[in-house]
Amino acid sequence: MTTTAPQLGKTRRKKRGGVLGNTGLYLGAGVAAFLFLVPFYLLVRNALSTDAEITGEHWKFFPTDLQWSNVSDLFDDTSVDFAQSMWNSLVVAVSMTVGILLVCSLAGYALARIPYKHSNKIFYLVLGTLMVPTAVTFVPSFVLVSSLGWVDTYRGLIVPGLFSGFTCFLFRQYFLGFPKELEEAARVDGLGYWGAYWKVVVPNSLNFFAAIATITFISGWNSFLWPLVIGQDPGAWTVQVALSSYMTNQTVVFHQIFMATAISILPLIFVFLFLQRWLVQGIAQTGIKG
């Protein structure tokens, strides 16, 4: 079968269109990557510079002498125990992530699977909590935590954030779409609701759990207002509160701010890289293995 001239022309135009389309795609991706990486470049560049180089009139792509001593200056600063604040943030973020995954997934599973005549009413009450502004509950929460003697403690930083109505809603909606056949097979094997949840549902929902864990960890790590109010003693400061202490009405220590910020984002990068495989699978699949 011979190819006619019009068909050859169409094929060549398609190839040219494909090449141009790919070029535009790569160009757009390159521009987006550049815009995304510029803040990280500025962060690293200023973290390894002196205050004079950061605020100087003449801009250098990178300082002539990299100030690695800024790292030791940061951790040797007696006014702010940055290492302790990093540890506090890690404890708070990990505890909140584990707690929210356990509490909200169990609540969502119960609302989706356990038959109960008032389950819809309870679900609507959970949704109702999303309509209450955080500012309304902030002061009562502080009064309650203070009356329990939890100020300047991990309990005060963690416990009030162990339930999220929105996360509970997400889990309920996800479990409603989970195949009932798998749970029915588990019950045939003698498992109850807890056994089916722990041995069947959770192992086949790791992608969804990983996505929620990533969002929760980032939220817990970046939280500022509640730790600022509860962590009144410098030993109870989280990393975000410690970062704010480098900028006061009297002084601004630029190199410490940038170095502290650069170090503070390392756990977030690690968490993303660690959970990236599950996040990608969660996009490509439905969350069910096999």
PLY file of the C-alpha trace (Angstrom):
ply
format ascii 1.0
element vertex 290
property float x
property float y
property float z
element edge 289
property int vertex1
property int vertex2
end_header
0.00 0.00 0.00
1.49 3.31 -1.12
1.31 6.53 0.85
-0.14 9.48 -1.03
1.30 12.99 -0.98
-1.57 14.45 1.13
-1.07 11.72 3.73
2.66 12.46 3.86
1.90 16.15 4.32
-0.47 15.41 7.20
2.10 13.13 8.85
4.82 15.79 8.60
2.50 18.46 10.05
1.62 16.15 12.94
5.30 15.54 13.64
6.05 19.27 13.54
3.08 19.93 15.81
4.25 17.24 18.21
7.77 18.65 18.34
6.49 22.18 18.90
4.07 20.94 21.55
6.81 19.08 23.40
9.11 22.10 23.17
6.42 24.33 24.65
5.76 21.77 27.39
9.43 21.54 28.33
9.80 25.33 28.20
6.82 25.83 30.48
8.08 23.16 32.88
11.52 24.80 32.89
10.08 28.22 33.70
7.91 26.76 36.47
10.92 24.89 37.92
13.01 28.07 37.82
10.34 30.10 39.63
9.96 27.31 42.18
13.71 27.05 42.86
14.47 30.78 43.11
13.24 31.08 46.74
15.37 28.06 47.72
18.40 29.62 46.04
17.85 32.89 47.92
17.41 30.97 51.16
20.66 29.01 50.80
22.59 32.00 49.44
21.60 34.27 52.33
22.07 31.53 54.91
25.74 31.28 53.94
26.33 35.04 53.80
27.11 37.75 56.30
24.54 40.37 57.23
26.54 42.94 55.25
26.40 40.80 52.10
22.67 40.19 52.52
21.82 43.88 52.84
24.62 45.25 50.62
24.01 47.29 47.50
26.05 45.06 45.18
24.46 41.69 44.55
26.58 38.56 44.22
25.23 35.28 42.92
27.01 33.57 45.79
29.21 35.04 48.54
32.96 34.89 48.02
33.50 33.10 51.32
30.73 30.72 52.36
29.92 31.37 56.00
29.57 27.80 57.30
30.16 29.26 60.75
26.57 30.52 60.60
25.49 26.97 61.48
27.50 26.92 64.69
26.42 30.49 65.49
22.83 29.38 65.22
23.11 26.42 67.57
25.51 28.18 69.97
23.14 31.10 70.47
22.19 31.02 74.16
19.17 33.30 73.72
17.35 30.71 71.57
17.77 26.95 71.97
17.17 26.14 68.30
18.00 22.44 68.67
15.37 22.10 71.41
12.81 23.93 69.29
13.49 21.57 66.38
12.97 18.60 68.69
9.74 20.11 70.06
8.38 20.61 66.54
9.33 17.06 65.58
7.55 15.61 68.61
4.47 17.73 68.01
4.27 17.07 64.25
4.84 13.31 64.53
2.42 12.91 67.45
-0.28 14.93 65.70
0.20 12.94 62.50
-0.06 9.57 64.21
-2.93 10.72 66.42
-4.99 12.24 63.62
-4.46 9.23 61.36
-5.64 6.88 64.11
-8.52 8.93 65.52
-9.91 10.32 62.26
-9.52 7.09 60.28
-11.36 5.14 63.00
-14.08 7.79 63.16
-14.39 7.86 59.38
-14.49 4.07 59.17
-17.16 3.86 61.86
-19.32 6.46 60.12
-18.91 4.71 56.77
-19.25 1.06 57.75
-20.78 0.46 61.20
-24.60 0.52 61.00
-26.05 2.92 63.56
-29.33 4.81 63.34
-27.76 8.09 64.46
-24.63 7.85 62.31
-25.85 10.49 59.85
-26.63 12.90 62.69
-23.15 12.41 64.13
-21.66 12.96 60.69
-23.58 16.22 60.30
-22.32 17.34 63.72
-18.76 16.62 62.56
-19.38 18.69 59.43
-20.82 21.42 61.64
-17.45 21.82 63.35
-16.01 22.93 60.00
-18.33 25.94 60.03
-17.05 27.21 63.39
-14.17 29.69 62.94
-10.96 28.81 64.73
-10.94 32.24 66.38
-14.16 31.34 68.20
-12.74 28.22 69.84
-9.21 29.53 70.42
-9.80 31.26 73.76
-12.01 28.48 75.26
-9.40 25.93 74.20
-6.65 27.92 75.90
-8.72 28.30 79.08
-9.36 24.54 79.15
-5.71 23.65 78.52
-4.58 26.18 81.13
-7.01 24.82 83.73
-5.59 21.35 83.16
-2.09 22.65 83.79
-0.90 21.80 80.28
0.77 25.12 79.47
4.42 24.61 78.43
3.84 20.86 77.98
3.65 18.53 75.00
0.11 17.59 76.02
-1.03 21.18 75.63
0.63 21.44 72.23
-0.61 18.11 70.88
-3.90 16.96 72.42
-6.16 19.84 71.22
-5.14 19.12 67.63
-5.71 15.37 67.64
-9.07 15.60 65.88
-9.87 17.24 62.58
-13.41 17.33 61.26
-12.21 17.80 57.71
-9.83 14.82 57.91
-12.62 12.71 59.39
-14.82 13.73 56.46
-12.10 12.75 53.97
-11.67 9.33 55.57
-15.42 8.69 55.61
-15.76 9.54 51.95
-12.77 7.36 51.09
-14.06 4.36 53.05
-17.48 4.68 51.40
-15.75 3.88 48.12
-13.66 1.05 49.55
-14.71 -2.38 48.13
-17.03 -4.10 50.60
-16.10 -7.49 49.16
-12.71 -7.36 50.85
-14.28 -6.66 54.24
-16.92 -9.35 53.75
-14.16 -11.86 53.01
-12.44 -10.78 56.22
-15.61 -11.34 58.22
-15.96 -14.80 56.71
-12.50 -15.46 58.19
-13.82 -14.44 61.60
-12.63 -10.83 61.79
-14.77 -8.13 63.36
-14.87 -4.45 62.47
-11.54 -3.76 64.17
-9.86 -6.76 62.54
-11.19 -5.85 59.11
-10.07 -2.26 59.58
-6.57 -3.09 60.81
-5.75 -6.14 58.67
-7.60 -5.40 55.44
-8.59 -1.75 55.07
-5.41 -0.07 56.35
-2.90 -2.21 54.35
-4.87 -1.52 51.17
-5.18 2.22 51.85
-1.55 3.18 52.46
-1.52 5.64 49.57
-4.40 7.60 51.04
-2.94 7.42 54.54
0.41 8.69 53.18
-1.27 11.69 51.54
-3.11 12.60 54.75
0.06 12.03 56.80
2.05 14.39 54.60
-0.52 17.18 54.85
-0.90 16.70 58.61
2.84 16.64 59.29
3.40 19.84 57.31
0.50 21.52 59.09
1.78 20.46 62.52
5.34 21.51 61.72
4.29 24.94 60.42
1.76 25.75 63.16
2.60 29.01 64.91
-0.22 30.71 66.82
-1.21 27.86 69.15
2.41 26.92 70.03
3.14 30.62 70.58
0.37 30.86 73.20
0.91 27.48 74.87
4.71 27.36 74.73
5.36 30.41 76.91
8.66 29.10 78.26
11.57 29.17 75.73
12.16 25.48 76.42
8.69 24.72 75.01
9.07 26.79 71.84
8.56 25.10 68.49
10.72 25.95 65.50
8.27 28.51 64.11
8.18 30.39 67.40
11.98 30.25 67.59
12.24 31.70 64.08
10.12 34.69 65.08
12.49 35.47 67.95
15.30 36.40 65.56
13.33 39.43 64.40
12.42 41.95 67.09
11.73 45.67 67.27
15.36 46.31 68.19
17.38 43.90 66.06
17.08 41.67 63.01
19.73 38.95 62.69
19.45 38.21 58.98
21.97 35.38 58.64
20.46 33.50 61.58
16.95 33.89 60.22
17.93 32.47 56.83
20.09 29.69 58.28
17.38 28.69 60.76
14.77 28.69 58.00
16.97 26.57 55.74
17.52 23.99 58.48
13.86 24.03 59.54
12.63 22.92 56.10
14.91 19.87 55.97
12.44 17.60 57.83
9.67 18.63 55.41
11.87 17.74 52.43
12.75 14.41 54.03
9.09 13.57 54.69
8.13 14.42 51.11
10.95 12.32 49.64
10.12 9.41 51.95
6.39 9.43 51.13
6.78 10.38 47.47
6.41 6.80 46.22
3.09 6.35 47.99
1.88 9.77 46.89
2.63 9.00 43.24
0.87 5.63 43.54
-2.09 7.36 45.12
-2.41 9.56 42.04
-1.96 6.71 39.58
-4.16 4.20 41.39
-7.30 4.15 43.45
-5.60 3.11 46.67
-6.33 -0.61 46.29
-3.45 -3.02 45.82
-3.49 -5.56 43.06
0 1
1 2
2 3
3 4
4 5
5 6
6 7
7 8
8 9
9 10
10 11
11 12
12 13
13 14
14 15
15 16
16 17
17 18
18 19
19 20
20 21
21 22
22 23
23 24
24 25
25 26
26 27
27 28
28 29
29 30
30 31
31 32
32 33
33 34
34 35
35 36
36 37
37 38
38 39
39 40
40 41
41 42
42 43
43 44
44 45
45 46
46 47
47 48
48 49
49 50
50 51
51 52
52 53
53 54
54 55
55 56
56 57
57 58
58 59
59 60
60 61
61 62
62 63
63 64
64 65
65 66
66 67
67 68
68 69
69 70
70 71
71 72
72 73
73 74
74 75
75 76
76 77
77 78
78 79
79 80
80 81
81 82
82 83
83 84
84 85
85 86
86 87
87 88
88 89
89 90
90 91
91 92
92 93
93 94
94 95
95 96
96 97
97 98
98 99
99 100
100 101
101 102
102 103
103 104
104 105
105 106
106 107
107 108
108 109
109 110
110 111
111 112
112 113
113 114
114 115
115 116
116 117
117 118
118 119
119 120
120 121
121 122
122 123
123 124
124 125
125 126
126 127
127 128
128 129
129 130
130 131
131 132
132 133
133 134
134 135
135 136
136 137
137 138
138 139
139 140
140 141
141 142
142 143
143 144
144 145
145 146
146 147
147 148
148 149
149 150
150 151
151 152
152 153
153 154
154 155
155 156
156 157
157 158
158 159
159 160
160 161
161 162
162 163
163 164
164 165
165 166
166 167
167 168
168 169
169 170
170 171
171 172
172 173
173 174
174 175
175 176
176 177
177 178
178 179
179 180
180 181
181 182
182 183
183 184
184 185
185 186
186 187
187 188
188 189
189 190
190 191
191 192
192 193
193 194
194 195
195 196
196 197
197 198
198 199
199 200
200 201
201 202
202 203
203 204
204 205
205 206
206 207
207 208
208 209
209 210
210 211
211 212
212 213
213 214
214 215
215 216
216 217
217 218
218 219
219 220
220 221
221 222
222 223
223 224
224 225
225 226
226 227
227 228
228 229
229 230
230 231
231 232
232 233
233 234
234 235
235 236
236 237
237 238
238 239
239 240
240 241
241 242
242 243
243 244
244 245
245 246
246 247
247 248
248 249
249 250
250 251
251 252
252 253
253 254
254 255
255 256
256 257
257 258
258 259
259 260
260 261
261 262
262 263
263 264
264 265
265 266
266 267
267 268
268 269
269 270
270 271
271 272
272 273
273 274
274 275
275 276
276 277
277 278
278 279
279 280
280 281
281 282
282 283
283 284
284 285
285 286
286 287
287 288
288 289
